[in-house]
Structures are given as structure tokens and as C-alpha cells.
Amino acid sequence: MAQVFQAPMDYPPLTGSEHWKRKLRTYFRCFDVNSDGYITKEDYVISAKRCAEYLDLDDERAEQILNQRLRQWEYITKNASKVSEEEYVELVQGLCNQKHFREELFSTAVSRAFAVVDLNSDGLISREEYKAFFYSLCLSAEDSHKTFNLIDNNNDGFITKDELGHAMAEFFFTEDPNNIYNEVYGSLAD
């Protein structure tokens, strides 16, 4: 039986609480791989290389991973040269409160995120793929294990697109400090 998760439109509008901003700063810092205070194309290239290195991928597969990451970069930034943490938090809050984003574009964002982590494109994220994703963002294997178990709602050893979408919705569309998905991208930033 398929699990039913809350639709993005069912979440209340975001107010931009300090707790929510901490979550977004945490997420931002995951993708600021070189820790220079900006998300740049270089961060996505470094991340892809770390993922390929972790999995010991051949050149062809490594290039596929790089291309996926670069498509994600283009989608998020519309090819800006760099995005600061403050700009990113404002951008995401505005985006998450748009009706069009919640109704139509969120599913595209989930699909793109899923494709980045589902490295063998089999429609499921394995524990090893998830660990490689965390490694590519300089996050710990311990955090990877913890969040994988949280997102894998049915405990079958794989994360489906629906399960990832639910975790992403809970992370991005909630401001509850007690939400179990608050630390899906590691411990919250200050």
C-alpha cells in the first residue's frame, strides 16, 4: 500500500522564522562545498568529483554525475555566477511561498534532487548512494546513516522519490522546531 504524504499546498505559508532560516543556512552550507560563503558552479563541480571519487566511478559515469550536478546548479541559480547565503535564504523563502512552485515546480525540484542522488538511475536510492551524496557535500557518514533511516519510511533499505519528496517538503515547508526532518541535511547551523 502506497504511503500518502501531505501535498505542498497543504502546508501553511512560511513566515521566515529564525528556526526556518537556520535550516536554510544549513542547507546552503551543504552546497557551499569550498566554504567561501557563496554557492558557485565550482561547488557543484567539487561535489561531483567527490562523489565520483567516493564511488570510484569510471570517467564516463563521473561525467554523467558532473552533468547532473551542473543541471541542478543551473536550475537553482539560473546561471548566476554566485549566490550568497542571505540571497539564497530570501530566494528560497519567496520560492516556497509561491503557489505555482508548490503546485507544479516542487515535484520538478524533487525529481532533480532524486536524480542527483540516484546515481545508477534505477528509481531507488540505496544506502551507498546516499552515503556518497553526503560525502560529496562533506557531510558525515554518521549523519548519512541517521537521515537515510529517517527518510526510508517503510524501512525497506531504499529511499523512493515519494519518500525523498516528503522529507524535502517537511524540511522546506515547515517552521516547527520539533519536526523530525529538521536535520535531514545535518545539525542546524547557527
ABEGO torsion letter per residue (X at the ends): XBBBBBBAAABBBBAGBAAAAAAAAAAAAAABAAGAGBBBAAAAAAAAAAAAAAAGBBAAAAAAAAAAAAAAAAAAAGGBABBBAAAAAAAAAAAAABAAAAAAAAAAAAAAAAAAABAAGAGBBBAAAAAAAAAAAGBBAAAAAAAAAAABAAGAGBBBAAAAAAAAAAAAABABAABAAAAAAEBBBX
